[in-house]
Each structure stands twice: as structure tokens, then as C-alpha cells.
Amino acid sequence: MRIAVMLRTLEEKGGIGVYSRNLVEALLDLDARNHYDLLYSSVQQLGRYAHRPNVTEHLLESRGKALWDQVAVPRACRKLRPDVLLHPKFTVPLLTSVPTVMVLHGADWFLPDAAQFYGRLDRAYLRVFMPLYLRKARVAISVSQLTTDDFERIFALPPNKVRTVYFGPARHFRRVTDPAALDSVRQKYGLPARYLLALSRVGGNSERKNIRGVLDAYARLHAEIPHKLVVGGLDCVRFRDEYQIPDTGWGRDVIFPGWLDQADLPAIYSASELYLYPSNQEAFPIPLTEAMACGTPIVTSRVNGLAEIAGSAALLVNPKDPDEIAGAVRQILGDPSVRARLVEAGIERSRIFSWEACARRTLEILTEVGADANAVAALRGRSG
């Protein structure tokens, strides 16, 4: 079977970029039988998988994302004639005869509480085009059961149109205990000896990640604990002005180390006392699986995909209540038995989420879709 994969998301720094890179690598590690046509939008991507014997890389040039999806990719498919086309994001070419599979990373744009975190144009675009993408795709893979349920309810989709397939942290996420490795990341990013960890980035993402709730909770805790608050992420130092963080008192102990390299994150999680992730809205929160794999206690929200993924391996809070967030932090810092339980439960639960399992189930879906399309084509050929 010939599988084409749309990979304009390959270099994205956010969750979908992480998903795309790890899924492709896991598929290629798992499957040496089928041939993969990897479709790139940037010349910088060429060569990443060229050493794989069952891979052909293709650079498709275009002036923008929409033209790449809807013109460049269908044109390439007419030439390559793949059996199935996969996009690790939520769009598919509308004018292609190749059966398509896309990935849904959440239904935020259609949920009143979550839509506020996205621009008006984004919401309008998805209201028009998402029904078309759903109709065109043979199967939509969903990253959480919550997302599956949301799409089935909102769009009245038939059974089995959306399939839930969990993924997980990259393979290098595991607990780091080597003092030299822990000291190395402390020196590299200027991290203190004891800290609480939060991750975000500037813009609407910070509102969704509830950085305001994290800061308010830390302000309540500051006088009681020796820990500093580390908020990692690109350009997050701008939060000082955005959230009017004071230069004295608790604000002096909020640290913004900037972008944290993926290779360093396991040690950064492991060196922290706990991970604060009381987000307002998530479908499949990758950082929760990373923190669990590293044995880092977690405080997260009891809403949407966060509670689904965390299960009993985190303390769950109301993200709109900074006193409750602060109380959960006190529990972990003040009760060694609570901390030990969360460390053990997190490592155990993290085993549910793996890229190997994700790749295996994704390949089953691609094989099913490709085989069904070939069977239909064969029947049409005989009837003709």
C-alpha cells in the first residue's frame, strides 16, 4: 500500500508539530511493508527521513496553507496515486479522489466556553469548512474520547466516523535522577534549586493555559513556601507586562527562562517539585503525559480532556478558583504520602499513552481505508 502524509505541520513548535513528528517516526519504525510519500511545504524539511528505505520525500511549493492543502496536495496525489492520504491536522483536500484521513485535536471552536480563546476569523472559517472536511474524510482520528463525543454531538456524525486514538510523550520522556543532568538544565536555563513548573506561550494560548490562575495561586502561596515559579515558553517574559507581575514580593520569584528544548524537558520536569497545569480547555494535553512519564506530581483541571488524561494521577481543581489551585499545591508540598502516590500513579498511568500504540492503531485505520477504497475501485472496474 502507498500512504501519503501531509506534513506542513512538521516544524510547528506547538502540540500539533510534536504530534506530527512523533507519529511519522513511530509509523516508520513500525511499518517497513508499506511505502510512504511524505509531502513537505518547506525545503528545510527535506532529508529528515530520506534514509528510510520505504520513504520518498516531496517538496510541494505554494503561496499559503490553504493553497498547499487544496491545490498543491491534490496535484501531487494525481501524480503519485497513493492508496490513502493522512493529514495530522484537521483539514483534507476537498478536490481529490484519494481517500483521506485527518486528525482532530479538539472541538474548541464550537464550544462556547472554549471558542473565546480563538479569533473571530478562525471561528468563522471552521464553521464553514469543518463540515466539508468531515464529509470528505473517510475517517477522522480523534486524540481523546472527549473530542470524539464533541464532534459526534455537534455534527451528528454516524457511528465510527470518528475514532479515538490516544498518543503519548516522546520516547525520551522518563524520570531523570542523575544529579549532573539535573544541574546541567538548572545552569542552562537559570533554574532555582526548588521550583514549581508551568508551561505556556504568549497570546491567546496563555488565556487557555490559565496563566492568570497560576500566577494568582502562586501569589497566595508565596509567603508559605521557599519555591520559585518557573513559567517556560517562547516569549513568556512578556507576561510580566501582560499580567502586571510586580518586581517585588512574589513577582520577584517568577522566572521566565524562555523556550525549553524538547531534549531538556525530562530533566526540567524531574527537577521540579510539581507541574501546574490548571488549563481552561484542552483535548489531549501532551504535557500531562510528559510530566507523568517523568514522575512529576501534577495539579490540573477537572474539566474536559485534562481530567480524562490525568485520571487519578493528578490533583484535580477548578481552574477558575486560585484558592483551590493553591490548596492542591499545599497538599503535594506538605504531605509526602500524597506526593509519593502521585509520582507512582503518574508513572503507571503514563504507560497507557505511547506512540507505538498510536502508530499501530493509526496504521490499522489507514489500511482499512485504503483497502476499502481499492475494493470499491475493483468492483467499479469489473462492472465497467
Secondary structure, 3 states (H helix, E strand, C coil): CEEEEECCCCCCCCHHHHHHHHHHHHHHHHCCCCEEEEEECCHHHCCCCCCCCCEEEEECCCCCHHHHHHHHHHHHHHHHCCCEEEECCCCCCCCCCCCEEEEECCCHHHCHHHHCCCCHHHHHHHHHHHHHHHHHCCEEEECCHHHHHHHHHHHCCCCCCEEECCCCCCCCCCCCCCHHHHHHHHHHHCCCCCEEEEECCCCHHHHHCCHHHHHHHHHHHCCCCCCEEEEECCCHHHHHHHCCCCCCHHHHHEECCCCCCHHHHHHHHHHCCEEEECCCCCCCCHHHHHHHHCCCCEEEECCHHHHHHHCCCCEEECCCCHHHHHHHHHHHHHCHHHHHHHHHHHHHHHCCCCHHHHHHHHHHHHHHHHHHHHHHHHHHHHHC
